[in-house]
Each structure stands twice: as structure tokens, then as C-alpha cells.
Amino acid sequence: MEKLECKRNINLGLQLPPNVVEVILPKLTISDLPACRLVSRTWNHLILNYASSSKFIPNLFLAASYEIHYSRNCNCNPHCRPTFKCNPKMYCIDINRTNNLIASFVFDNNDWPYKIKILNSCNGLLYIHKVGDENFCNGILNPMTNEFFILSTQPKVKNEDISCFYGFGFNLKTKQYKLFKAIHDEEDSHLMMEVMRFGKNEETKEWRHLTCLPFVFYCDGVYLNGVIYWIGRQKENKSVIYSLNVETEKIESITVLKVDPSYNTSDYGYYIGKYNGNLYATIWIHGTCCKKVQLWMMQGKDCWVKEFVVHDIEDRYVDAFLVLVKIFEDGERWFYVGSRLILCYDKTGTQIKKKCRMKRVSNGRGNLVGQLCHFDSLNFGSLPNILDGHNELN
């Protein structure tokens, strides 16, 4: 009888009038949500239903930052080089007119000098690297519970001839998470693909050879609805979108992006990202007279459309990947270019209306934000349970 009464109360909680929920939840910031998960399972469902809606998520980005530190003798030595990888933190940033910092947390209580790199996101989980001067650590992070599952720690080996690009995805049918690694040897025009499958079985959580592919990738992949997308090249086609089905582990080329043919150069730069539930790709085109960036948006699995062009971009931003952080109704677009700087372009892509520098995210000297990752969902579950295939809320 008590169980029946408890179940009835939970059902009543789930049926709270929407206007009541909308009055309560906008008063919370994302930093309050981890504490809210301790209230009840019903409350967790209310939080997730609201936080995953268009009213909460679109403006939120996770940022990895580090600080510039100088030795005591730097003031007297003009050739002194600062230390960049100190006091790393992760932050949640609300990209709006004020670029507000909402919350922050750190992984360790010590000052071990490393730099955080966010490579992939999937269902509110992040695949990250912690890169130090002499060592390297990679793992899965749940930012809502601040749990970090270490996959490996190893000495850092510099090999400029080998590149690795990752994809972190979710099998919608079996509820299994998978991590894919594409290894590219610069001397060859092919990829070797490996996979790490998560679960309770003994063969999981280990890299296993999957296949060899006759093409290469330019950057890490992006997950969306059971599929991981990459951008790469194959023979004469320099800008190809590839899709990998997480369930079947099969990969295929789905479309070739027709970049501007008037630029007779192979010196392109590529980035693929996620914005407001959709995928986009930015392609740098370095011509003889000017440089520009094309923004392509996905409109269906096999359809990508050139949606925006930034014309004659300044040389100082050539090495930056333009990360789309905001689209306004009047056509204005905001791009993050690094070092806390956001460029606000008009609808024609020919004029920078303004430059916004995000507020310093700590009191440290020379604080820098290295990159942004769109925060498209929340996950309150225990990370070990999630990776073992149990996604129910605690």
C-alpha cells in the first residue's frame, strides 16, 4: 500500500502544470542543477525535461581554460617565456549579450600543469584529454556530477607524422557508448580505425582494430542521433562528409561539399561542430588575394547547404577555427576564435559589427579559454553506471 501511495505521488509530481514548472526553473542556473538531483527522481525528470528544451540549452557552452604564469625573473628578462598550462578549469558559459560565466569546477586539488582539450560530447558526457609537458591522460567526464573515468595515462610522445581523430557516440538500440579512433599516417592516404566499446563485459574498455579506410579526416567527429560525422578527403575530393553508424560500426561518404572553385589552392582548414541540435562545418579557404570562411549547415543526412560566407577575413584569425556560438533573427552571426574573443559578423559576412571579449573566468593572470563545446544535454546519472549501460537516474 505504501509503495502504491509513493508511486501515486511521483505521478502527481510528473503532472505538475507547465506554468508552475516554468516559474520555478528559470530562477535556477545550471550550477544549481547538480544539487537539485538530490531531491527526488521526479524532480530529476522535471529538471531534464526543462533543461533539454530550447529555453535552456541553446546558449550554453562548456569551456576549458588555463592561465599564463610567469616566473619571478620574467619582469627583468624580456625573453622570458610564460608557462601556459597552469591551473586548468572547466566552465559553463552562457553565450548571450553579456557572455556570462555561470559555473566552474576543477578536476584535481593540486596544481599539476596540464591543459584540458575537449574532443567530443555525447548525451551530456565529454571525451577529453589532459595534456601535460611530459604525460598525457584521456577519459570520459560527466560535468553534472564531476566524475572523471580515466581510460589511460601515458608518456606524451611527439610524432608529427601521425594524427589521431576521435568520435564518441551512443548506440540508441543497445544503450551502449562507443569511442572511435581514426589514426592517420601522413605518409599514407588512408586511416586505421579502432573502437572502444563500453559495458560490463571483459572485452570492453579496450582499443580494438575495426577497419582500414581509403581516406583521411581533418578533425574530430561530432555525434548526432546515433551517427558520428567527420569531414575529410578522398583522392580528388577535398571536402567530404562521412557518417559512421554507431550501432553497425559502418562508415560511408554521404556528400561532397563544393567549395569555391575560384580559389585554386589546397590550403584549407576544417572544423565540424554542433549548434542548437544541428551540425555545421566551417571551411577556411586561403586564396592568393584574400581569405574567407564558408559555413555549411546540414539539412538532412545527405544534404549540406552553404549557408554563410565570411569574406576577406583578417590575417590575425587565420589559425583559428571559427566556432559558431549564436545566430540572430536579423542574420547576425557570432563566432568564437579563441582567447575569449567572439567576432560578431553582419548578415552579409563582410563586416565585423563588434568584437566581444568574454569576461575573465578567474582571478588568474592572463586567463585564456582555449576552446568551446556546445552543451546540448544534461546527464545526472552516475558515470560508471552510464558507461555500463544503465542510464536510469539515481
ABEGO torsion letter per residue (X at the ends): XAAAAAAAAAAAAAABBAAAAAAAAAABBAAAAAAAAAABAAAAAAAAAAAABAAAAAABBBBBBBBBBBBAAAAABAABBBBABBGBBBBBBBBBAAGBBABBBBABABABBBBBBBABBBGGBBBBBBBBAABBBBBBBBAAAGBBBBABBBBBBBBAABBBBBBBBBBAAAGBBBBBBBBBBAABABBBBBBBBBEABAABGBBBBABBBABBBABBBBBBGGBBBBBBBBEABABBBBBBBAAAGBBBBABBBBBBAABBBABBBBBBBBBGGBBBBBBBBBBAABBBBBBBBBBEAABBBBABBBBGBBAAAAABBBBBABBBAAGBBBBBAEGGBBBBBBAAGABBABBBBBBBABABBGBBBABBBBBABBBABBAAAAAAGBABBX
